[in-house]
Amino acid sequence: MTNLLITRRAAGCSMALTLAACAGLHPPIGTPGAMPQNSALAMRANATTYKLLHAFAGFPDGAFPRASLVDVGGTLYGTTDNGGSVYCYGTADNSCGTVFSVTTGGTETVLHSLGHRHDGRHPAAALIEVAGKLYGTTTGGGNTKSGTVIRLTTGGMEKVVYSFGGSPDGAEPQAALLDVGGTLYGTTYLGGVYTTSDGFTGGTVFSVTTGGTEKVLHSFGHGIDGSAPRAALVGVAGTLYGTTVGGGAYGRGTVFSITPSGSEKVLHSFGKRNRTDGAAPGASLIEVNGTLYGTTPVGGAYDKCGRRGACGGTVFSITPSGTEKILHSFGNGTDGAIPNAPLIEVKGKLYGTTSGGGSTSYCRSGGCGTIFSITTDGRERVLYSFGNANDGYAGDPEAGLIALNGTLYGTTYGGGSEGWGTVFSLKL
């Protein structure tokens, strides 16, 4: 399984764009017509609004945070893909990842270094809190190196709840869990019983009890079903909703629904409108007043994958019955690009991050990424562009935001004084 996972993550590509930009699933160039585009107001937040809370230092500190933070009693908890004190051969800093806490004032503590024998390795997902304990997933490690579900106390005592086994079980869970009445639901990027046209297993939806009893509810990759789910599920009125990076009628990803008993349905297949539609959604959905909202890292009216360093991407809405609408296309001027993260809702407005784009060019030709707001009818505004001296030249925020007392908190995958990523705040 280890070699399979490495093969699917094409060299030089971020996890978020493995299937999208690196495996050719972005919409083809040359589609006539363009979706209506709202003008983005690019501005650079001043030092009193934006605050760098922590710069990760790599071994034995954390490195490369991919996931959103979670608030438990006013303290923030998160994960890093690398870093920690346990040696992992072949990674960026030869370490396996961490679980950490950080105060809103910026005091960070490594609670657990992953990677001990049969422990999980390389967490890519946010933690959730259930009855005072933290639960999460790791993309690797466990008994068969196919990933795990882990549980931790807020003091850092960790236990592997479940080790994935590959096929027909799931493998490489990249998403956070969803608690529904004490049962946890999630997705795995690989595993299951079906092999897709690219030669990989299509992934799964699973449930697992807090005691470690796991059940595969659905295997992706059969017919025009989706494949490769990276995102967490969201529950609405007793039904679970999610996204897949690949598969569907046009091979560019899907939005699906599934009941807790495993009855799955594809609600929307991306790619019908070719370049102007979104593609390869890797982030979880959010429900606001009965409508679901999400992001795609590529696609949209300004998708320029293959031409420049930054792609486009979209914000979209979709009804529970499957009516989809593109609200905003990224990639125009100093707008953001490549939104890999889920949205959050604060007082009726949506907030999110983009991994590229913005008004700075320190990180790459396409910019260092942004924080943006968008109304539910599609009026988007860039609140902050990364890549400045005051943010430690941070860039590539792959994680969503959380809101606490009128302030947004998040992470960047890169930048900071040591280049291993940051934790930041932005006052609204």
N, C-alpha and C positions, 0 to 999 in steps of 0.2 A: 504493500500500500504506500509506503514512503516514496518510492520512485514514481508511482502514479501521481501523487500529489505534486511533486516537484515538476513533473512533465506538464501538468495542466497549468501551472503558474509559469507562463512564458518568461524567459529571462529578460530582466530589465523592465518588467511591467509591475505596477502596483497591483495588490490583490483586488482592489476595487475595479480594475479595468482588465482583469485577466481575460474574460470572454468578450468584453466590449471592444476596447481599442486594440488589444493584442491578438485576439483570435478572429478579428474581421467581422464582428457582429454589428458594427456601426452602420447606419443607413447609407446606401450608395449615394455618391455625389452626383449632382445633376438633375435632381427632381425639380420640376418647374413649380413656381408658386411659393409663397412664404406665408407663414402664420402671422397674424398681427402681433406687433412687438411694442411693449411699453418701454419708454425711455428709462434707463437706469441712471440714477443720480450717484455718481462715484464721489465719495468723500473719504478723507482720512481722519479717523477719530483722534482727538488729542490725547495727551498723556494722562489727563485727569479722568478721561472716559475709559480708555483701554488700560489694562494693567497686566503685566507679566507676573504671574504668581509663582511659577516654578519652572526652571529649566532642567530637564533630565540630563544626567551625567553618564549614562551607560553603566556598565559593570562597576560596582555592585548595585547601583541605583537602577531605575527603570530606563527603558529606551523605546522609542517609536510607539507612542500611544495611538491606537486606531479607534478606540471605543469612546462612547459618551460616558460622562460621569453620572453617578447616582448620589442623591442626597439622603443621608440617614441621620436625622437628628442634628442637622446643621453642619455635619462633616461630609465631605465629598469622597467617594470611593471610585476607583477605576482600575484599569488594567493596562499593561504595556506588552507589546508583541515580543520585544527583546528586553535585555537587561536582567538584573538580579545576580545572585551569587552562585548559581548552579551552571556548570559548564555544559554548553550544547555545541557540538562541533558543526561547523559549516554555516552558522548564522552570522549576522552582521557584526555582532560584538561577542560571539561565542557564548551567548547566554540564552536562557529559555523563556524569559518573560517574568512579570511580576503582577501582584495585586498590591495597590498602594492606597493610602489615604492622604488627603490634603485639606487643610483648613481653608476657609475663605480668605484668610490672611496670607496664605502661601506656605505654611509649614507642612512639608511632605514627609511621609514615613512609608518605607517599604514594609508591608505586612507579611508578605509571603513571596519567596522566590520559587518559581515553578521549575520542574525538570528533574526532580529526584526519581528514582526507579518507580515505574508505573504511575507516576504523577502526570498531570497534564502539562502541555507545553504550548507556548505561543497563543495566548488568548487574543482574539480579535473582536470580542463582543463586550458589551456593557454588562455589568452586574445588575441583579435585581434583589430586592429585599423581601424576604418571606419569613414572617414570624421571628424577626430579629436576627436572621441569618442571611448571608449573601450567597446567591447562587449564580453560576456562570458557566460558560463553555470554553473549551480550548480546542484549537484546530488540530493539534497533534498530541502525542503522548498517550498515556493509558496502556492497557495490557497489549494492544496490537498496534500502537502508534497511530490510531485512526481518530483520536480525539476523545474528549471526556466531558462529562458534567461534573462540576466541582461545587463544594459548599465550604464556606468560611465563616468564622465568627468575625465580628468587627475588630477583634484583637489579633486576628491573623491565623488562628488554628484552622487548618485546611484538611478536607477529606474528599477523595474521589467518590462521587455518588454512582457514576456509571461510566464504563469504558466502551466506546463504540467498536464494532467489529468489522466494518467495511460492508461487504455484500453477503447476504441480503439485508443486513443491518445498515444503519447510516454511517457516514464517515465525514470528517472535517467540518464540524459545526462552526460556522462563522457568525452566527446570530445570537442575540440575547434570547432568554427564555421568557415565556408569558405564564403567569400564575393564574389559573382558573380554578378557584375553589380548592386550592391545595395541591392540584395536579399541575405539573409544568409541561408546557408545549413548546416545541422548537422545530428548527429545520436543520438539515445537514446538506452541505454543498455537493457532496458525493454520496455514494452508497445506494442501497435499494436494489431492486431486482431487474431493472431495465438498463440496457446499454444504449446510449444515444449514437447518432451518426458519427460523432467525433471520437468514438471508442471509449467513452467514459460512462460510468454509471450516473444516473440523472439526479440523484439526491432524494431526500425524504422529508416528510413531516412526521414527527414522533411525539409521543407523550412519555413522561417519566415521573414516577412518584418521588417524593422527597426521600423515600427509603431505598430508591434505586431500581424499581421495577419499570422497565422500558418497553414500549410497544411502537412498532412502525405503523403509522396510520395510513400513509400513502407513499408510494414510490413513483417518482417523476420519470419522464423520458419515454412514455409509450404514446404512439400516435402523434397528435398535435398538442399533447400536453406540454406544460412547461418543463424546464430542466435547470439544475444548478441554482437552488434558492440560497441567497446569501442573507436575507433579511429576516428580522423577527416578525412574528405574527401579531396581529391586533385583533381583539375581540370586540364585536359589535352585535348586541342583541342575540347572544348565544351562538353566533357564527364567527369563525376565524377567517381573517383575510391576510394575504401575503403576496409577494412578488417573486419571480424567477428571473435570473439574468439571461437565460437562453430558452430555447424551445418556443412553443406556440405555433400558430399557423404560418408565421413568416420567419421564424427562427431568431427573433430579436427580443424574446422575453415576454412575460405575461404578468397579469394580475389574476389571482385565483381566490376562490373561497373554499373552505373546508369545514365540515362539522366536526365537533370533538370526537365523533365516532368514526370519521375517516371518509365521508362522502365528499369528493372534491369536484370542482367545476372551474373551468377557465372562463373568466369574465371578460378579459380583453387580451388580445395578442398585439404586441407592438410591431410596427413595420408596415402596416397597410398603407399608410400615407408616406411611405418611404422616408426620406430625409426629414420631413417636417414633423413627423411623429417622434416620440421618444424611443429609446432603445436601451436594453440591458439594465432594467431597474434593479439596483442592488440594495436599496434602502427600504426600511419598513414604512408602512403607511401610517397616517394619523387620521382619526375621525373627528370631524368638526360639524356639529349640527346635522348629522346623518349623511354627510358626504365624506369620502375618503380623499386624502391628498398625499402626493408622493413626488419623488424626483427620479430622473434618469440621468446618468452621467454623460450620455451621448445622445445624438439626435437633436431635433429642433431645427428652426429656420437658419441657424448660424453655425451648424456643425461643420467644423473644418478639420476633422481628424484626417491625418495623412498629409496635410498641407503645413500645419503649424503645430507648435508644442501643446497648445490648449485646444480641447474639443469644445463642443457646445454644451448640450444638455438641456433639460427642461424641468419645470414644475408642472404637474398635471393634477386634475381632479377626476374622480370616477365615482359614479353612484354604485351602491351595492348590487344593482342589477346589471352594471357593466357599461354604462354610458360614459365615455372618456372624453376629456377636453384638455388641450394644452393651454395652460394659463400664461406661461412665460417661456421664452427661448433664450438661453444664455449664449454668450460669446460675441456680443456686439459691442465694439469699442472697449471701454474700460469696465465693462460688466464682468461678473464672475463667469467661471466655466468649470465644468466637471463637478456637478453636485453629487457627491457620493453618499452624503449623510441624510438621515431622516429629518423631517421638519418637526418643530414644536409649535404649540399655540399659546400665545400670551395675550389675554384681553382681546380676543377676536382676530389677532394678526398672527401670521406665520413667520417663523424665523428659521434660518438654516445657514449652512456653510457651503462653499465651493472649494475644491482642491486646487483649482487654477484660476486664471483670470485676475481681474482687478487692475488697479492703477500703478502697481509697482512691477518691475521686471527683474528684481534681484534673483529670484529662484530659477526662472526659465523664461523662454521667449513668451510664454503665455501667462506669466504672472504667478504670484505666490498664493493666491486664493483670497477669499472674501468671507465676511459675515454679511448676510442680507436679510431684509424683511420683505414680505409680500402679502398683500391682502388676498382674501379668498376670491376676489374677482380679477386678480392678476396684476395689480400695480406693485411693481418691484422697486426696491431701493437698496443700493449698496451702502452698508453702514460702516464697514471697515475693510481696508485692503492690507493684507499681510505683506511682510517683507521690508519693514522699517527698522531703524536703529532701536526705537523704543520697545519693539516686540522681540528683539534679539534676532531679527531677520528670520522670524518664524514663517513657516509655509506649509502647504499641503494639509490643511485640516480635513481629515477623513471622517471625523466623528460629528455627531449631532451636538446640540447645545442643551443645557438645562437652565431653567430660570429659578432664581432664589432671591426673594426680597428686592425685586426690581433690577436685578443684575443677571446677565447671561454668563455662564461658565462653560468652558470647553477645552479641547486639546488640539495641538497641532502635531502632525507626524514628524515634522522636521523643524530645524531652527533652534534657537536658544544659544546660550553661551558655549555649549559643547556640541551642538548640532544633532542632539538626540530627541528633540521635541520639547514641547512646552505645555503648561497649564496656564490658562489666561482667564480674565474676566472682562466684561464690557458692560458698563452701566447704561441702562436704557434711559 
